[in-house]
């Protein structure tokens, strides 16, 4: 095994996956790649009168990067 891909979404289960994945990578001397997917569109909810429903392009913000930042910290803790 040379590479391990770990998807994170900010949930407790994904951080368990990071813990497991980096430990497995250390045992196998494998590289780790962390990935987090953000939506392409933000859905705009309908108003009470049915107007305004639709979607607009998602603008990436710092909050979108937070799961990766936290997962990276876990990975760095394990070397």
C-alpha positions as CSV (number, residue, x, y, z in Angstrom):
1,X,0.0,0.0,0.0
2,X,1.5,3.3,-1.1
3,X,-1.3,5.9,-0.7
4,X,-4.3,6.3,1.5
5,X,-7.1,8.7,0.7
6,X,-9.2,9.9,3.7
7,X,-12.4,11.9,3.1
8,X,-13.4,14.3,5.9
9,X,-16.6,16.2,6.5
10,X,-16.2,17.6,10.0
11,X,-18.2,14.8,11.7
12,X,-16.8,12.8,14.6
13,X,-16.9,9.7,12.4
14,X,-14.6,11.3,9.8
15,X,-12.1,12.2,12.5
16,X,-12.1,8.5,13.6
17,X,-11.4,7.7,10.0
18,X,-8.5,10.2,10.0
19,X,-7.1,8.6,13.2
20,X,-7.4,5.1,11.7
21,X,-6.0,6.2,8.3
22,X,-2.9,7.9,9.6
23,X,-2.1,5.0,11.9
24,X,-2.5,2.6,9.0
25,X,-0.3,4.8,6.9
26,X,2.4,4.8,9.5
27,X,2.3,1.0,9.7
28,X,2.4,0.6,5.9
29,X,4.8,3.5,5.3
30,X,2.1,5.0,3.0
31,X,1.4,8.6,2.0
32,X,-1.9,10.2,3.2
33,X,-4.1,12.5,1.2
34,X,-7.0,14.3,2.9
35,X,-10.0,15.4,0.9
36,X,-13.1,17.5,1.7
37,X,-15.8,18.3,-0.9
38,X,-17.8,21.5,-0.8
39,X,-21.1,21.9,-2.8
40,X,-21.0,23.5,-6.2
41,X,-24.2,25.3,-5.5
42,X,-26.0,26.7,-2.5
43,X,-29.7,26.0,-2.5
44,X,-31.8,29.0,-1.7
45,X,-35.0,28.0,0.2
46,X,-38.4,29.0,-1.0
47,X,-40.2,31.8,0.7
48,X,-43.7,31.5,2.2
49,X,-45.2,32.6,-1.2
50,X,-43.1,30.2,-3.3
51,X,-40.8,33.0,-4.6
52,X,-37.0,33.0,-4.5
53,X,-36.4,29.3,-4.8
54,X,-33.2,28.4,-6.7
55,X,-29.5,28.0,-6.3
56,X,-26.4,30.1,-6.7
57,X,-22.7,29.1,-7.1
58,X,-21.1,28.3,-3.8
59,X,-18.3,30.7,-2.7
60,X,-15.6,28.9,-0.9
61,X,-14.9,30.3,2.5
62,X,-12.6,29.6,5.5
63,X,-15.3,27.5,7.1
64,X,-15.2,25.2,4.2
65,X,-11.5,24.5,4.9
66,X,-12.0,23.9,8.6
67,X,-12.5,20.1,8.4
68,X,-9.2,19.8,6.5
69,X,-7.3,22.0,8.9
70,X,-8.5,19.9,11.9
71,X,-7.7,16.6,10.0
72,X,-4.3,17.9,9.1
73,X,-3.6,18.7,12.8
74,X,-4.6,15.1,13.7
75,X,-2.3,13.7,11.0
76,X,0.6,15.9,12.0
77,X,0.1,14.8,15.6
78,X,0.7,11.2,14.4
79,X,3.7,12.2,12.4
